[in-house]
Amino acid sequence: GGEPLLVPVTLLVTFQANVDTEARWVELQNRVVSHVNTLKPGETLTLNGVHAAARGLSVESTGVVDVSILSPAGNLEPTFAYQVIRTNAGLVTRN
């Protein structure tokens, strides 16, 4: 339920030099999409939540050294109680 609001997410990612960055990027995209798409209607999208999802569990398991969120510029709160924030892999990009 809820009326979806699709939001783009742009990230600046630093990977370990010895990893397959394209494969790791797809994994990172999937983690971010999964996080955003589990938000409930009326729930705020927080930068902390996106950052934690993008970073994963550890550098050793993900190859992700650092992530900066370029957009959105801040937390996003739905305009009304039944609005639900969503994204997809096409909207999660890197700079």
NORVEN-V155350 format. One record per helix or strand. SS is the DSSP state (H for helix, E for strand). FROM is the first residue (numbers start at 0). TO is the last residue. If there is no record, write none. Layout:
ss=SS from=FROM to=TO
ss=SS from=FROM to=TO
This chain:
ss=E from=2 to=5
ss=E from=8 to=14
ss=H from=20 to=35
ss=E from=44 to=44
ss=H from=46 to=54
ss=H from=58 to=61
ss=E from=63 to=70
ss=E from=75 to=75
ss=E from=82 to=85
ss=E from=91 to=93
